[in-house]
């Protein structure tokens, strides 16, 4: 599974509508409204690398109100479980 994190600048007066439209797109698993430099963050999850371009350039960038996007590709996921396991290394015999 390929995960892309897409930072979205949206028209200020249409952020909720843009977020809802992006969330309805195939390949988009989540959309968050955010404070800071970008208005929305969309999480794209697809099976093949070619689908990243289809979802972002072919769908997200065409949503009315999307002004600009910046995409980051995830290399590896670190879940809370993975982090707890990493920090507990060597503690098994710490009695």
C-alpha positions, -999 to 999 in steps of 0.1 A, spaced: 0 0 0 13 34 -10 5 63 13 7 100 2 2 130 25 -12 159 5 -11 194 19 -39 214 3 -43 252 1 -80 259 -4 -101 290 -10 -108 304 24 -145 307 19 -149 271 7 -127 250 30 -155 228 44 -169 222 9 -134 215 -5 -127 191 23 -159 172 18 -154 169 -20 -118 156 -15 -130 131 12 -155 117 -13 -128 109 -39 -117 73 -45 -82 68 -31 -86 94 -3 -89 78 31 -90 109 53 -91 146 52 -82 169 81 -87 207 84 -56 222 100 -42 253 116 -9 265 102 5 269 67 -20 247 49 -58 245 51 -63 207 47 -43 175 48 -55 146 28 -43 110 32 -42 91 0 -38 53 1 -35 34 -32 -21 1 -43 1 12 -72 24 42 -75 8 52 -108 -25 57 -89 -9 85 -68 -8 108 -98 -44 98 -108 -57 107 -74 -38 139 -68 -33 154 -102 -64 138 -118 -89 143 -89 -78 164 -60 -62 192 -80 -95 194 -101 -117 200 -71 -132 235 -73 -116 256 -45 -82 238 -45 -56 264 -50 -24 244 -45 -11 211 -33 21 197 -20 26 159 -18 48 138 5 52 101 -1 54 80 31 83 55 32 75 36 64 47 37 90 55 38 127 25 28 147 22 33 185 27 -4 188 60 -3 168 73 26 189 64 9 222 83 -22 210 113 -2 200 116 16 234 111 -16 254 141 -34 238 163 -48 265 136 -44 292 125 -80 291 152 -91 316 154 -59 336 142 -75 368 
